[in-house]
Amino acid sequence: MDKGESMFARSAELDPAFAQGHAYLAQCLVARFWYDRDSRTLQSALQSARTALLLDRNDGICNQSMGLVLVHMRQHGDAGLHFQQARTLNPHDVNIAGDYASWLNYGGQAQQSLAVLERAILLDPLPPVWFWEVKGSALFLLGRYAEAIDAYRKAGDQFFIHAFLAAAYGHLGEMENAHVAVEATLRRQPDLSLGYLAHLPFADPPSFELFLSGFRKAGFL
């Protein structure tokens, strides 16, 4: 359990009627799921998101959190409904915009995702670091690999950022850079494989295949 997750778990314990405490705990659990791939982690996230919505169905962050959980459970239609509700309730929240754009990416709507992200940047020129992964992935899906690399380089140091960089370099044929990115990925997540990467929750097969072919070109096994 990381610091953020433990803080929101404690918040939910101290004030069980605080809806956003449960919502943010759900988001932290989804982040943990990227590392442990344990279905029980995702079920815990779902329970926290449900609790948040039971407490306040008209809160943007509560709807955002449920959307985020449902994306990773591959319930993309229901996820979209919650993201739309979150955006209606809080149209200027850059975090909600970023998660909505990620949902669009997974659904094969990268051009629309990029438009959402560009509007969000106008509202907040200093978005959260993870925002750049979503923008990088939109650019990747549009075949704009060099621009995707520029965005990914702003997105932090997590293993999946290096994996996405490797895929972009693979598509560009920059194999030396691709291999460096693969090595960086495996230093952070030694058991990573193509089978692991296949868990990315895409609803659109051509979009998923574009990433998968990039991973193969980069040298992931």
DOPA-333477 format. One line per 2 residues: their letters; for each residue x, y, z negated of N, C-alpha, C, CB. Coordinates in Angstrom, 1 decimal. Atoms other than C-alpha are relative to their C-alpha. Glycine has a CB too. Example, Ala and Ser with C-alpha at 12.3 -4.5 7.8 and 13.67 -1.06 7.14 Angstrom:
as	0.9 -1.2 0.0 12.3 -4.5 -7.8 0.9 1.2 0.0 -1.0 0.0 -1.2 | -0.9 -1.1 0.0 13.7 -1.1 -7.1 -0.8 1.1 -0.8 0.4 0.5 1.4
***
This chain:
md	0.9 -1.2 0.0 0.0 0.0 0.0 0.9 1.2 0.0 -1.0 0.0 -1.2 | -0.8 -1.2 0.0 1.5 3.3 1.0 -0.6 1.1 -0.9 0.1 0.6 1.5
kg	0.4 -1.1 0.9 1.2 6.6 -0.9 -1.3 0.5 0.3 1.1 1.1 0.0 | 1.3 -0.5 -0.3 -1.7 7.9 1.0 -1.1 -0.9 -0.3 0.0 0.4 1.5
es	1.0 1.0 0.3 -3.7 4.7 0.7 -0.2 -0.1 -1.5 0.4 -1.3 0.6 | 0.1 0.1 1.4 -3.0 4.5 -3.0 -0.7 1.2 -0.6 1.3 -0.2 -0.7
mf	0.7 -1.2 0.5 -4.1 8.1 -3.5 -1.5 0.0 0.2 0.7 1.2 0.6 | 1.4 0.0 -0.3 -7.4 7.7 -1.7 -0.7 -1.2 -0.7 -0.2 -0.1 1.5
ar	0.6 1.1 0.8 -8.0 4.3 -3.4 -0.3 0.5 -1.4 0.9 -1.2 0.0 | 0.1 -0.5 1.3 -7.5 6.1 -6.7 -1.1 1.0 0.0 1.3 0.6 -0.5
sa	1.1 -1.0 -0.1 -9.8 8.9 -5.6 -1.4 -0.6 0.0 0.2 0.9 1.3 | 1.3 0.8 -0.1 -12.6 6.4 -4.7 -0.3 -0.6 -1.4 0.1 -1.0 1.0
el	0.2 0.6 1.4 -12.1 4.8 -8.2 -0.5 1.1 -1.0 1.3 -0.6 -0.5 | 0.3 -1.0 1.0 -12.2 8.1 -10.1 -1.3 0.7 0.3 1.1 1.0 0.0
dp	1.2 -0.7 -0.4 -15.1 9.7 -8.1 -0.7 -0.8 1.1 0.3 1.4 0.4 | 0.6 0.9 -1.0 -17.0 6.9 -6.3 -1.1 0.7 0.8 -0.6 -1.2 -0.6
af	1.0 -0.7 -0.8 -19.6 9.5 -5.1 0.6 1.0 1.0 -0.9 0.7 -0.9 | -0.6 -1.0 -0.9 -17.0 11.5 -3.1 0.2 -0.7 1.3 1.4 0.4 -0.6
aq	0.1 0.7 -1.2 -17.7 10.4 0.4 1.3 0.1 0.8 -1.1 0.6 0.9 | -1.2 -0.2 -0.8 -14.6 11.8 2.1 1.2 -0.8 -0.6 0.4 1.4 0.1
gh	-1.0 0.8 0.6 -12.4 9.9 -0.4 0.0 -1.4 0.6 -0.2 -0.1 -1.5 | 0.1 1.3 -0.6 -13.8 6.6 1.0 0.3 0.1 1.5 -1.5 -0.5 -0.2
ay	-0.3 -0.1 -1.5 -13.6 7.9 4.6 1.5 0.0 0.2 -0.6 1.3 0.5 | -1.4 -0.1 -0.2 -9.9 8.8 4.3 0.7 -1.4 -0.4 0.6 1.1 -0.8
la	-0.6 1.3 0.3 -9.2 5.4 2.6 -0.2 -0.9 1.2 -0.7 -0.6 -1.3 | 0.3 0.9 -1.2 -10.8 3.7 5.6 1.1 0.3 1.1 -1.4 0.3 0.6
qc	-1.0 -0.4 -1.0 -8.4 5.7 7.9 1.4 -0.6 -0.4 0.1 1.5 0.1 | -1.3 0.6 0.4 -5.4 4.6 5.8 0.1 -1.5 0.2 0.2 0.3 -1.5
lv	0.1 1.5 -0.2 -6.5 1.0 6.0 0.2 -0.4 1.5 -1.3 -0.6 -0.5 | -0.2 0.3 -1.4 -6.7 1.2 9.8 1.5 0.2 0.4 -0.9 1.0 0.8
ar	-1.5 -0.2 -0.2 -3.1 2.6 9.8 0.8 -1.2 -0.5 0.5 1.3 -0.7 | -0.6 1.2 0.5 -2.1 -0.4 7.7 -0.2 -1.2 1.0 -0.5 -0.4 -1.4
fw	0.3 1.1 -0.9 -3.8 -2.7 10.2 1.0 -0.1 1.2 -1.4 0.1 0.4 | -1.0 -0.1 -1.1 -1.4 -1.5 12.9 1.3 -0.8 -0.3 0.3 1.4 0.4
yd	-1.3 0.7 0.4 1.4 -3.2 10.9 -0.3 -1.4 -0.4 0.6 0.8 -1.2 | 0.1 1.3 0.5 -0.1 -6.2 9.2 -1.0 -0.9 0.9 -0.6 0.0 -1.4
rd	0.9 0.7 -0.9 -2.8 -7.2 11.9 -0.8 -1.0 -0.7 0.8 -0.7 1.1 | 0.8 0.9 0.8 -4.7 -8.8 9.1 -1.5 0.4 0.1 0.5 0.0 -1.5
sr	1.4 -0.3 -0.1 -8.5 -9.0 9.7 -0.6 0.5 -1.3 -0.7 -1.2 0.6 | 0.6 -0.4 1.3 -9.1 -8.6 6.0 0.3 1.5 -0.2 0.7 -0.8 -1.1
tl	-0.2 -1.5 0.2 -7.5 -5.1 6.1 -1.0 0.8 0.8 1.4 0.3 0.6 | 1.0 -0.7 -0.8 -9.9 -4.1 8.9 -1.4 -0.1 -0.7 0.0 -0.6 1.4
qs	1.2 0.1 0.7 -12.8 -5.5 6.9 -0.1 0.9 -1.2 -0.2 -1.5 -0.5 | 0.0 -1.0 1.1 -11.8 -3.4 3.9 -0.2 1.4 0.5 1.4 -0.1 -0.8
al	0.2 -1.3 -0.6 -11.6 -0.4 6.2 -1.5 0.2 0.3 0.9 0.2 1.2 | 1.4 -0.1 -0.3 -15.1 -1.1 7.4 -0.9 0.2 -1.2 -0.5 -1.3 0.7
qs	0.7 -0.2 1.3 -16.4 -1.4 3.8 0.1 1.4 -0.5 0.4 -1.0 -1.0 | -0.2 -1.3 0.5 -14.9 1.9 2.9 -0.7 1.0 0.9 1.5 0.4 0.0
ar	0.7 -0.9 -0.9 -16.3 3.6 6.0 -1.5 -0.1 -0.2 0.4 -0.3 1.5 | 1.5 0.1 0.3 -19.8 2.2 5.3 -0.3 0.7 -1.3 -0.3 -1.5 -0.1
ta	0.3 -0.7 1.2 -19.6 3.5 1.8 0.0 1.5 0.2 1.0 -0.4 -1.1 | -0.1 -1.4 -0.3 -18.6 6.9 3.0 -1.3 0.5 0.7 1.2 0.3 0.9
ll	1.2 -0.4 -0.7 -21.6 7.0 5.4 -1.2 -0.1 -0.8 -0.1 -0.8 1.3 | 1.1 0.1 0.9 -24.0 5.8 2.8 -0.1 1.2 -0.9 0.1 -1.3 -0.8
ld	0.0 -1.2 0.9 -22.9 8.7 0.6 -0.3 1.3 0.8 1.4 0.1 -0.6 | 0.2 -1.2 -0.8 -23.0 11.3 3.4 0.1 -0.3 1.5 1.1 1.1 -0.4
rn	0.1 0.3 -1.4 -24.2 10.4 6.8 0.2 1.2 0.9 -1.3 -0.6 0.3 | -0.1 -1.2 -0.8 -24.0 14.0 8.0 1.4 0.7 -0.3 -1.1 1.0 -0.4
dg	-1.3 -0.6 0.2 -20.3 14.5 7.3 0.9 -0.5 1.2 0.7 -0.5 -1.3 | -0.8 0.3 -1.2 -18.0 14.7 10.3 1.1 -1.0 -0.2 0.6 1.2 0.6
ic	-1.2 0.8 0.3 -15.0 13.0 8.7 -0.5 -1.5 -0.3 0.8 0.5 -1.2 | 0.5 1.3 0.3 -17.2 10.1 7.5 -0.4 -0.7 1.3 -1.3 0.0 -0.9
nq	0.4 0.6 -1.3 -18.5 9.5 11.1 1.3 -0.3 0.8 -0.9 1.0 0.8 | -1.3 0.2 -0.6 -14.9 9.9 12.4 0.6 -1.3 -0.4 0.9 1.2 -0.2
sm	-0.6 1.2 0.5 -13.7 7.2 10.1 -0.7 -1.3 0.4 0.0 0.1 -1.5 | 0.7 1.2 -0.5 -16.4 4.8 11.1 0.3 -0.3 1.4 -1.5 0.2 -0.2
gl	-0.4 0.2 -1.4 -15.6 5.4 14.7 1.3 -0.6 0.2 -0.1 1.4 0.7 | -1.3 0.6 0.0 -12.0 4.7 14.1 0.1 -1.5 -0.3 1.0 0.8 -0.9
vl	0.0 1.5 0.3 -12.7 1.4 12.4 -0.6 -0.8 1.1 -0.8 -0.1 -1.3 | 0.8 0.8 -1.1 -15.2 0.3 15.1 0.8 -0.1 1.2 -1.3 0.7 0.3
vh	-0.9 0.2 -1.1 -12.7 1.0 17.8 0.9 -1.2 -0.2 0.9 1.3 0.2 | -1.0 1.1 0.3 -10.2 -1.4 16.2 -0.8 -1.3 -0.2 0.8 0.3 -1.2
mr	0.8 1.2 0.0 -13.1 -3.9 15.8 -0.5 -0.3 1.4 -1.1 0.1 -1.0 | 0.4 0.1 -1.4 -13.7 -3.5 19.6 -1.5 0.2 0.1 0.5 -1.4 0.5
qh	1.4 -0.4 -0.1 -17.2 -2.2 19.0 0.0 1.4 0.6 -0.8 -0.1 -1.4 | -0.3 -1.3 -0.5 -16.6 0.6 21.4 -1.2 0.9 0.2 0.7 -0.1 1.4
gd	1.2 -0.7 -0.2 -20.2 1.6 22.1 -0.4 0.7 -1.3 -1.1 -0.8 0.5 | 0.4 -0.6 1.3 -21.0 2.2 18.4 1.0 1.0 -0.4 -0.2 -1.2 -1.0
ag	-1.1 -0.9 0.4 -17.6 3.8 17.9 -0.3 1.4 0.7 1.4 -0.5 0.4 | 0.3 -1.3 -0.8 -18.5 6.4 20.6 -1.1 0.8 -0.6 -0.3 -0.3 1.4
lh	1.2 -0.7 0.6 -21.8 7.2 18.9 0.5 0.8 -1.3 -1.1 -1.0 -0.4 | -0.5 -0.7 1.2 -20.0 8.0 15.6 1.0 1.1 0.4 0.7 -1.0 -0.9
fq	-0.9 -1.1 -0.4 -17.3 10.1 17.4 -0.8 1.2 0.5 1.0 -0.5 1.0 | 0.9 -1.1 -0.5 -20.0 12.1 19.2 -0.6 0.7 -1.2 -1.0 -0.6 1.0
qa	0.7 -0.6 1.2 -21.8 12.7 15.9 1.1 0.8 -0.8 -0.6 -1.1 -0.9 | -1.0 -0.7 0.7 -18.5 13.7 14.3 0.3 1.3 0.7 1.3 -0.8 -0.2
rt	-0.3 -1.2 -0.8 -17.8 16.2 17.1 -1.2 1.0 -0.1 0.3 -0.4 1.4 | 1.1 -0.9 0.2 -21.3 17.6 16.8 0.0 0.7 -1.3 -1.4 -0.8 0.2
ln	0.0 -0.5 1.3 -20.9 18.1 13.1 1.2 0.9 -0.2 0.0 -1.1 -1.0 | -1.2 -0.8 0.2 -17.4 19.6 13.3 0.7 0.1 1.4 0.9 -0.6 -1.1
ph	-0.5 -0.1 -1.3 -16.6 20.6 16.9 1.4 0.6 0.1 -0.9 0.8 0.9 | -1.3 -0.6 -0.1 -13.4 22.4 16.0 1.1 -0.7 -0.8 -0.1 1.4 -0.5
dv	-0.9 0.8 0.8 -11.7 19.7 14.0 1.0 -0.8 1.0 -0.7 -1.1 -0.9 | -0.9 0.6 -1.0 -8.5 18.7 15.9 0.3 -1.5 -0.3 1.4 0.7 -0.1
ni	-0.2 1.5 0.3 -8.2 15.3 14.0 -1.2 -0.8 0.6 0.0 -0.2 -1.5 | 1.1 0.6 -0.7 -11.7 14.4 15.2 0.2 -0.1 1.5 -1.3 0.7 -0.4
ag	-0.2 0.0 -1.5 -10.9 15.5 18.7 1.1 -1.0 0.4 0.5 1.4 0.4 | -1.0 0.9 -0.3 -7.7 13.4 18.6 -0.5 -1.4 0.0 1.2 0.1 -0.9
dy	0.5 1.4 0.0 -9.5 10.2 17.6 -1.0 -0.2 1.1 -0.6 -0.3 -1.4 | 0.9 0.2 -1.1 -12.2 10.8 20.1 0.7 -0.2 1.3 -0.9 1.3 0.1
as	-0.8 0.1 -1.2 -9.6 11.3 22.8 0.6 -1.4 0.1 1.1 1.1 0.1 | -0.5 1.3 0.1 -8.0 8.0 21.7 -1.0 -1.0 0.5 0.6 -0.4 -1.4
wl	1.1 0.8 -0.4 -11.4 6.3 22.1 -0.2 0.1 1.5 -1.3 0.3 -0.7 | 0.1 -0.1 -1.4 -11.6 7.7 25.6 1.1 -0.7 0.7 0.0 1.5 0.4
ny	-1.1 0.8 -0.6 -8.2 6.3 26.4 -0.2 -1.4 0.1 1.3 0.3 -0.8 | 0.2 1.4 0.1 -9.1 2.9 25.3 -1.2 -0.4 1.0 -0.4 -0.5 -1.4
gg	1.1 0.3 -0.9 -12.3 3.1 27.5 0.3 0.4 1.4 -1.1 0.8 -0.5 | -0.3 -0.3 -1.4 -10.4 4.1 30.6 -0.4 1.3 0.5 -0.6 -1.0 0.9
qa	0.4 -1.4 -0.4 -11.3 7.8 30.6 1.1 0.9 -0.4 -1.3 0.4 -0.7 | -1.2 -0.7 0.4 -7.8 9.2 30.4 -0.1 1.5 0.4 1.2 -0.6 0.6
qq	0.1 -1.4 -0.5 -8.6 12.3 32.4 -0.8 0.9 -1.0 -0.5 0.1 1.4 | 0.8 -0.7 0.9 -11.4 13.3 30.1 0.7 0.1 -1.4 -1.4 -0.8 -0.2
sl	-0.8 0.0 1.2 -9.2 12.4 27.1 1.0 1.2 0.0 0.7 -1.3 -0.2 | -1.0 -1.1 -0.1 -6.5 14.8 28.3 -0.7 1.4 -0.1 0.7 -0.1 1.3
av	0.7 -1.3 0.1 -9.1 17.6 28.7 -0.4 0.3 -1.4 -1.3 0.0 0.9 | 0.3 -0.2 1.5 -10.3 17.1 25.1 1.2 0.4 -0.8 -0.6 -1.3 -0.6
le	-1.3 -0.3 0.7 -6.7 17.2 23.9 0.5 1.4 0.3 1.1 -1.0 0.3 | -0.4 -1.4 -0.4 -5.9 20.4 25.8 -0.8 1.0 -0.7 0.0 0.1 1.5
ra	0.9 -0.9 0.7 -8.9 22.1 24.4 0.3 0.1 -1.5 -1.5 -0.4 0.2 | -0.4 0.0 1.4 -7.9 21.0 20.9 1.2 0.8 -0.3 0.1 -1.4 -0.5
il	-1.3 -0.7 0.2 -4.4 22.4 21.3 -0.2 1.5 0.0 1.0 -0.4 1.0 | 0.3 -1.5 -0.1 -5.9 25.8 22.2 -0.5 0.4 -1.4 -1.0 0.3 1.1
ld	0.5 -0.3 1.3 -7.7 25.7 18.8 1.1 -0.1 -1.1 -1.2 -0.9 -0.3 | -1.0 0.2 1.0 -4.7 24.4 16.9 1.3 -0.3 0.7 -0.4 -1.2 -1.0
pl	-1.2 0.2 -0.8 -1.3 24.9 18.6 1.0 -0.9 -0.8 0.7 1.3 0.3 | -0.8 0.9 0.8 0.3 22.8 15.8 -0.8 -1.2 -0.5 0.7 0.8 -1.2
pp	0.8 1.1 0.4 -1.7 19.6 15.8 0.8 -1.0 -0.8 -0.6 -0.7 1.2 | -0.7 1.1 0.7 -0.8 16.5 13.6 0.9 -0.7 0.9 -0.9 -0.9 -0.7
vw	-1.0 0.7 -0.8 2.2 14.5 14.8 -0.6 -1.1 0.9 1.1 -0.5 -0.9 | 0.5 1.1 -0.7 0.1 11.5 15.8 -0.8 0.4 1.2 -0.9 -0.8 -0.9
fw	0.8 -0.5 -1.1 -1.9 13.7 18.2 0.8 -0.2 1.3 -0.3 1.5 -0.2 | -0.8 0.1 -1.2 1.1 13.5 20.6 0.1 -1.4 0.6 1.4 0.5 -0.3
ev	0.1 1.4 -0.5 0.8 9.7 20.8 -1.2 -0.1 0.9 0.0 -1.0 -1.1 | 1.3 0.1 -0.8 -2.8 10.1 22.1 0.2 0.7 1.3 -1.1 0.6 -0.8
kg	-0.2 -0.7 -1.2 -1.7 12.7 24.6 1.0 -0.8 0.9 0.6 1.4 -0.3 | -0.9 0.8 -0.8 1.2 10.6 25.7 -0.7 -1.2 0.7 1.2 -0.5 -0.9
sa	0.7 1.2 -0.5 -1.1 7.6 26.2 -0.9 0.4 1.1 -0.7 -0.7 -1.1 | 0.8 -0.5 -1.1 -3.5 9.7 28.3 0.8 0.3 1.2 -0.7 1.3 -0.4
lf	-0.9 -0.3 -1.1 -0.6 10.9 30.5 0.5 -1.3 0.6 1.1 0.8 -0.4 | -0.5 1.3 -0.5 0.7 7.3 30.7 -1.1 -0.7 0.9 0.3 -0.9 -1.2
ll	1.1 0.6 -0.8 -2.7 6.0 31.9 -0.3 0.7 1.3 -1.3 0.0 -0.9 | 0.1 -0.7 -1.2 -2.7 8.7 34.5 1.2 -0.1 1.0 -0.3 1.5 -0.2
gr	-1.2 0.2 -0.8 0.6 7.5 35.8 1.0 1.1 -0.1 -0.4 -0.2 1.4 | -0.9 -1.2 0.2 2.4 10.7 34.6 1.0 -0.4 -1.1 -0.8 1.3 -0.4
ya	-0.8 0.7 1.0 5.1 8.7 32.9 1.1 0.9 -0.6 0.7 -1.2 0.6 | -1.0 -0.9 0.6 7.8 11.4 32.5 -0.6 1.0 -1.0 0.6 0.8 1.2
ea	0.7 -0.9 0.9 5.2 13.7 30.9 -0.4 -0.8 -1.3 -1.2 0.6 0.6 | 0.4 0.9 1.1 4.1 10.8 28.7 1.2 -0.1 -0.9 -0.5 -1.4 0.5
id	-1.2 0.2 0.8 7.7 10.3 27.5 0.2 1.3 -0.8 1.2 -0.3 0.9 | -0.2 -1.2 0.7 7.9 14.0 26.6 -0.9 0.1 -1.2 -0.2 1.2 0.9
ay	1.0 0.0 1.1 4.7 13.7 24.5 0.4 -1.0 -1.1 -1.4 -0.3 0.5 | -0.4 1.1 0.9 5.8 10.4 22.9 1.2 0.4 -0.9 0.3 -1.3 0.7
rk	-1.2 -0.4 0.8 9.1 12.0 21.8 -0.4 0.9 -1.2 1.0 0.7 0.9 | 0.4 -0.9 1.1 7.1 14.4 19.6 -0.9 -0.8 -1.0 -0.8 1.2 0.6
ag	1.1 0.8 0.7 4.9 11.6 18.1 0.5 -0.7 -1.2 -0.6 -0.9 0.9 | -0.5 0.7 1.2 7.1 10.3 15.3 0.9 -1.2 0.3 -1.2 -0.5 -0.8
dq	-1.1 1.0 -0.1 9.3 7.3 14.7 -0.6 -1.4 -0.3 1.1 0.3 -1.0 | 0.6 1.3 0.3 6.8 4.4 14.3 0.4 -1.0 1.1 -1.5 0.1 -0.1
ff	-0.4 1.0 -1.0 7.5 1.1 16.1 -0.8 0.1 1.3 -0.2 -1.4 -0.6 | 0.8 0.0 -1.2 4.6 1.5 18.5 0.3 1.2 0.9 -1.5 0.0 -0.4
ih	-0.4 -1.1 -0.9 5.8 4.9 19.7 1.2 -0.4 0.8 0.4 1.2 -0.9 | -1.2 0.5 -0.8 9.1 3.3 20.7 -0.5 -1.1 1.1 1.0 -0.6 -0.9
af	0.5 0.9 -1.0 7.1 0.5 22.4 -0.6 0.7 1.2 -1.0 -1.0 -0.7 | 0.6 -0.8 -1.1 5.1 3.0 24.4 1.0 0.7 0.8 -1.0 1.0 -0.6
la	-1.1 -0.6 -0.7 8.3 4.8 25.3 0.6 -1.0 1.0 1.0 0.6 -0.9 | -0.6 1.1 -0.8 9.7 1.5 26.5 -0.8 -0.3 1.3 0.2 -1.3 -0.8
aa	0.9 0.2 -1.1 6.6 0.9 28.7 0.1 1.1 1.1 -1.4 -0.2 -0.5 | -0.1 -1.1 -1.0 6.9 4.3 30.3 1.3 0.0 0.7 -0.2 1.4 -0.8
yg	-1.3 0.2 -0.7 10.6 3.9 31.0 -0.1 -1.2 1.0 1.1 -0.2 -1.0 | 0.1 1.2 -0.8 9.8 0.5 32.4 -0.7 0.3 1.4 -0.8 -1.1 -0.6
hl	0.7 -0.3 -1.2 7.3 1.9 34.9 0.9 1.0 0.9 -1.3 0.7 -0.3 | -0.9 -0.9 -0.7 9.9 4.6 35.9 1.2 -0.7 0.6 0.4 1.2 -0.9
ge	-1.2 0.7 -0.5 12.5 2.0 36.5 1.3 0.4 -0.7 0.2 0.1 1.4 | -1.2 -0.5 0.8 14.8 3.6 33.9 0.3 -1.1 -1.1 -0.3 1.4 -0.7
me	-0.1 1.2 0.8 15.8 0.2 32.5 1.0 0.2 -1.2 0.5 -1.1 0.8 | -0.9 -0.2 1.1 18.7 1.4 30.3 -0.8 0.6 -1.2 1.2 0.9 0.4
na	0.8 -0.7 1.1 16.4 3.8 28.4 -1.1 -1.0 -0.5 -0.7 1.2 0.6 | 1.0 0.9 0.4 13.7 1.1 28.4 0.5 -1.0 -1.0 -0.6 -0.8 1.2
hv	-0.6 1.0 0.9 16.0 -1.4 26.7 0.4 0.6 -1.3 1.3 -0.6 0.6 | -0.3 -0.7 1.3 17.1 1.2 24.1 -1.3 0.1 -0.8 0.6 1.4 0.3
av	1.3 -0.2 0.7 13.4 1.8 23.3 -0.5 -1.4 -0.5 -1.0 0.6 0.9 | 0.4 1.4 0.5 12.8 -2.0 23.0 0.8 -0.3 -1.2 0.2 -1.0 1.1
ea	-0.8 0.3 1.2 15.7 -2.3 20.6 -0.5 0.8 -1.2 1.5 0.3 0.3 | 0.5 -0.8 1.0 14.4 0.6 18.6 -1.3 -0.5 -0.6 -0.2 1.5 0.4
tl	1.3 0.7 0.4 10.9 -1.1 18.5 0.3 -1.2 -0.9 -0.8 -0.4 1.2 | -0.2 1.3 0.7 12.3 -4.4 17.3 0.8 0.2 -1.3 0.8 -0.9 0.8
rr	-0.6 -0.3 1.3 14.4 -2.8 14.6 -1.0 0.4 -1.1 1.0 1.2 0.1 | 1.1 -0.4 0.9 11.2 -1.4 13.1 -1.1 -1.0 -0.2 -0.6 1.3 0.5
qp	1.0 1.1 0.1 9.0 -4.4 13.8 0.6 -1.2 0.7 -1.4 0.4 0.7 | -0.8 1.1 -0.6 11.2 -7.5 14.3 -0.8 -1.1 0.7 0.8 -0.6 -1.0
dl	0.8 1.1 -0.6 8.3 -9.9 15.1 -0.9 0.5 1.2 -0.8 -0.6 -1.1 | 0.9 -0.5 -1.0 6.8 -7.7 17.8 0.2 -0.8 1.3 0.3 1.5 0.3
sl	0.0 0.8 -1.2 5.9 -9.6 21.0 -1.1 0.5 0.9 -0.1 -1.5 -0.2 | 1.1 -0.3 -0.9 3.7 -9.3 24.1 -1.3 -0.4 -0.6 0.2 -0.6 1.3
gy	1.3 0.5 0.7 1.1 -11.3 22.1 -0.5 1.0 -1.0 0.2 -1.3 -0.6 | 0.3 -1.0 0.9 1.2 -8.7 19.4 -0.6 1.2 0.7 1.2 0.4 -0.9
la	0.4 -1.2 -0.8 0.9 -5.8 21.9 -1.4 -0.2 0.6 1.0 0.3 1.0 | 1.3 0.3 -0.6 -2.1 -7.6 23.4 -1.2 0.3 -0.9 -0.1 -1.5 0.4
hl	1.1 -0.4 0.9 -4.1 -6.6 20.3 -0.4 1.4 0.1 0.4 -0.3 -1.4 | 0.4 -1.4 -0.2 -4.3 -3.0 21.4 -1.5 0.0 0.5 0.9 0.8 1.1
pf	1.5 0.2 -0.2 -8.1 -2.4 21.4 -0.6 0.7 1.2 -0.7 0.5 -1.2 | 0.5 -0.6 -1.2 -8.7 -1.5 25.0 -1.3 -0.7 0.4 1.0 -0.2 1.2
ad	1.2 0.5 -0.5 -12.2 -1.8 26.4 0.1 -0.1 1.6 -1.2 0.9 -0.4 | -0.1 -0.1 -1.5 -11.0 -1.1 30.0 1.2 -0.8 0.4 0.2 1.5 0.4
pp	-1.1 0.9 -0.4 -9.0 -4.0 31.5 1.1 0.7 0.8 -0.5 -1.1 0.7 | -1.1 -0.6 -0.8 -7.1 -1.9 34.1 1.0 0.9 -0.8 -0.5 0.8 1.2
sf	-0.8 -0.8 0.9 -5.9 0.5 31.4 0.9 -0.9 -0.9 -0.8 0.9 -0.9 | -0.8 1.0 0.8 -4.7 -2.4 29.2 1.1 -0.6 0.9 -0.9 -1.1 -0.6
el	-0.9 0.6 -0.8 -3.0 -4.0 32.1 1.2 0.9 0.4 -0.6 -0.5 1.3 | -1.0 -1.0 -0.3 -1.1 -0.8 32.9 1.1 0.0 -1.1 -0.6 1.4 0.2
fl	-0.9 0.1 1.1 0.4 -0.9 29.4 0.7 -1.3 0.0 -0.8 0.3 -1.3 | -0.6 1.3 0.0 1.0 -4.6 29.5 1.1 -0.2 1.0 -1.1 -1.1 0.1
sg	-1.1 0.1 -1.1 2.9 -4.4 32.8 1.2 0.8 -0.4 -0.6 0.4 1.3 | -1.1 -0.8 0.4 5.0 -1.6 31.4 0.8 -0.7 -1.1 -0.5 1.3 -0.6
fr	-0.7 0.7 1.0 5.8 -3.7 28.3 0.9 -1.1 0.6 -1.0 -0.6 -1.0 | -0.7 1.1 -0.7 6.8 -6.6 30.6 1.3 0.5 0.7 -0.9 -0.8 1.0
ka	-1.1 -0.6 -0.8 9.0 -4.4 32.8 1.1 0.4 -1.0 -0.5 1.2 0.8 | -1.0 -0.5 0.9 10.7 -3.0 29.7 0.8 -1.2 -0.7 -0.6 0.8 -1.1
gf	-0.8 1.1 0.6 11.7 -6.5 28.5 -0.6 -0.7 -1.2 1.3 0.3 -0.3 | 0.7 0.7 1.1 9.2 -7.5 25.8 -0.4 -1.4 0.4 -1.2 0.8 -0.5
l	0.3 1.4 -0.3 8.6 -11.2 25.6 -1.3 -0.5 -0.7 1.2 -0.9 -0.4
***
